[in-house]
């Protein structure tokens, strides 16, 4: 079995680490380094578990341009990035590169779109991909050769999400995750979904009709009056929600094999005042 490509949702990792670890963890300048330290430890844990051939850290804006243009309320309720996190965010690419991890940034598309695109590129080349994220939107990428490593609150190590697990959780296959999100809604993204249609009903409707488009075309004659009304009045809006939830493909080159650079990584960690991380990389911690 070939070694997988590990593709990481860097914003998700940084935010999760920032909120999970105390800000009293400070570095050389007396500034918090909790997001940097916790984020590297999260990724290192999965590197040790899965031994990937390379690691790619993906960045992008909080809200893709086309998504905001399609629905202005998309991500509108999210708070601004805390100053202590921004300071660490700006320094993270240099740390990741020193560790031997590639950094990929897109100016208009989100990190999610890059993760999905790298998965496609890797699978097309005959490889396997692992996507490390705390965002369930990425479950649409799951297929043979591609699994999601889903970060859970309070858990040591990410949960491996395969096709069977997506169906068990959502009641639909990975390919219908955008349709499911459109119907059910996604509060974290600011998408309201169809009025009166929750998770269970969304899964049942998609299971019976096969897709959102088929459901809208037929009008759910077997549904309740409330469901039929929502589908009739919100048809175009729901199509827009599905499009927003569907990842965009970005033309990318397949990353070359690249191992962990412990020496340069330790130097970078030490320059930021993370002595314990430096010692761990050098094999002393």
Secondary structure as UniProt FT lines:
FT   STRAND          5..9
FT   HELIX           10..20
FT   TURN            23..24
FT   TURN            28..29
FT   HELIX           34..50
FT   STRAND          54..60
FT   HELIX           65..70
FT   TURN            72..77
FT   HELIX           83..98
FT   TURN            99..100
FT   STRAND          102..106
FT   HELIX           111..124
FT   TURN            125..126
FT   STRAND          129..133
FT   HELIX           136..141
FT   TURN            144..145
FT   STRAND          146..150
FT   TURN            153..154
FT   STRAND          159..161
FT   HELIX           163..170
FT   HELIX           174..176
FT   HELIX           177..184
FT   TURN            187..190
FT   TURN            195..196
FT   HELIX           199..209
FT   HELIX           212..218
FT   TURN            221..222
FT   HELIX           225..233
FT   HELIX           235..245
FT   HELIX           262..271
FT   TURN            272..273
FT   HELIX           275..281
FT   TURN            282..283
//
